[in-house]
Amino acid sequence: MKIIIDTETKKITVEQLSENKSMPLFSRDAFELISDQWIKIGWNEKYSYTFTWMGRPIIQLPEDIIRIQEVIYKIKPDVIIETGIAHGGSLIFYASLCKAMGKGRVIGVDIDIRPHNRTAIESHELFPVITLIEGSSTNPRIVRDVKRLIKPEETVFVVLDSNHTKQHVLEELESYHDVVTQGSYIVVTDGIMKDLHDTPLGKTRVGV
Ligand SMILES: C[S@@+](CC[C@H](N)C(=O)[O-])C[C@H]1O[C@@H](n2cnc3c(N)ncnc32)[C@H](O)[C@@H]1O
């Protein structure tokens, strides 16, 4: 595919399979077309690895952080469960929303909480609203441990951001769907992976 951006005529032309399609530069279609390339190039450049939230690295796109904040503020959950902690930035982000809303706590699950990450999370000022659980998110013992921390009347919001293979996400959905309260959500992150396989890093990083 060839994309020609003409800032003088304010048009975008897409050449694909010997067909040409033009659209106004200042249009929703053009924004989507350019955004698709922005996502691919940014992912290949590891753009999502360049942010921190209140001092901890958060592996998210800013757009996603803002959108998930919109949902969390609407739901105002009692409990936010996240699978996939990494450096803890997203847990701290959710905890900061809980603190700002005056409501809620966060449970994070990761198969491997590295000692330096654990130390940094546990010494963070928002740690009082965070519980860390180490183990595979689909291990029945871990699922039981998470569920034990939830009271029956509580509103629960779940984010799946651990191993992004189809099989693992399916098992996570089977493990956690029943804790999500009516009107709340279970968010499966990295649905974008299907669009990234044709980037230079696509072969090595898709599904990780
Ligand atoms: C994409 S990172 C999480 C990023 C984090 N949510 C953030 O926004 O900063 C994925 C994490 O999933 C963890 N992980 C991989 N397989 C897992 C599994 N089976 N159960 C729980 N965590 C897993 C990895 O150890 C890694 O820390």
The ligand as a Tripos MOL2 file, in Angstrom:
@<TRIPOS>MOLECULE
LIG
   27    29     1     0     0
SMALL
NO_CHARGES

@<TRIPOS>ATOM
      1 C1          2.2770   -6.0100   29.1530 C.3       1 LIG1
      2 S1          2.9980   -6.3830   30.7040 S.3       1 LIG1
      3 C2          1.8670   -5.5810   31.7900 C.3       1 LIG1
      4 C3          1.9240   -4.1090   31.6940 C.3       1 LIG1
      5 C4          1.2020   -3.3570   32.7890 C.3       1 LIG1
      6 N1         -0.1920   -3.7120   32.8870 N.3       1 LIG1
      7 C5          1.3110   -1.8670   32.5250 C.2       1 LIG1
      8 O1          0.3580   -1.2920   31.9840 O.co2     1 LIG1
      9 O2          2.3530   -1.2960   32.8340 O.co2     1 LIG1
     10 C6          2.6170   -8.0840   30.8410 C.3       1 LIG1
     11 C7          2.8910   -8.7250   32.2050 C.3       1 LIG1
     12 O3          2.1720   -9.9660   32.2220 O.3       1 LIG1
     13 C8          2.8760  -10.8760   32.9980 C.3       1 LIG1
     14 N2          2.4080  -12.2280   32.6740 N.ar      1 LIG1
     15 C9          2.7580  -13.0190   31.6270 C.ar      1 LIG1
     16 N3          2.1280  -14.2010   31.6900 N.ar      1 LIG1
     17 C10         1.3360  -14.1440   32.7940 C.ar      1 LIG1
     18 C11         0.4470  -15.0500   33.3990 C.ar      1 LIG1
     19 N4          0.2250  -16.2760   32.9160 N.pl3     1 LIG1
     20 N5         -0.2000  -14.6690   34.5260 N.ar      1 LIG1
     21 C12         0.0000  -13.4320   35.0620 C.ar      1 LIG1
     22 N6          0.8630  -12.5510   34.5430 N.ar      1 LIG1
     23 C13         1.5140  -12.8900   33.4280 C.ar      1 LIG1
     24 C14         4.3490  -10.6060   32.6770 C.3       1 LIG1
     25 O4          5.1690  -11.0690   33.7200 O.3       1 LIG1
     26 C15         4.3430   -9.0780   32.4930 C.3       1 LIG1
     27 O5          4.7550   -8.4430   33.6810 O.3       1 LIG1
@<TRIPOS>BOND
     1     1     2 1
     2     2     3 1
     3     2    10 1
     4     3     4 1
     5     4     5 1
     6     5     6 1
     7     5     7 1
     8     7     8 2
     9     7     9 1
    10    10    11 1
    11    11    12 1
    12    11    26 1
    13    12    13 1
    14    13    14 1
    15    13    24 1
    16    14    15 ar
    17    14    23 ar
    18    15    16 ar
    19    16    17 ar
    20    17    18 ar
    21    17    23 ar
    22    18    19 1
    23    18    20 ar
    24    20    21 ar
    25    21    22 ar
    26    22    23 ar
    27    24    25 1
    28    24    26 1
    29    26    27 1
@<TRIPOS>SUBSTRUCTURE
     1 LIG1         1 GROUP 0 **** ****
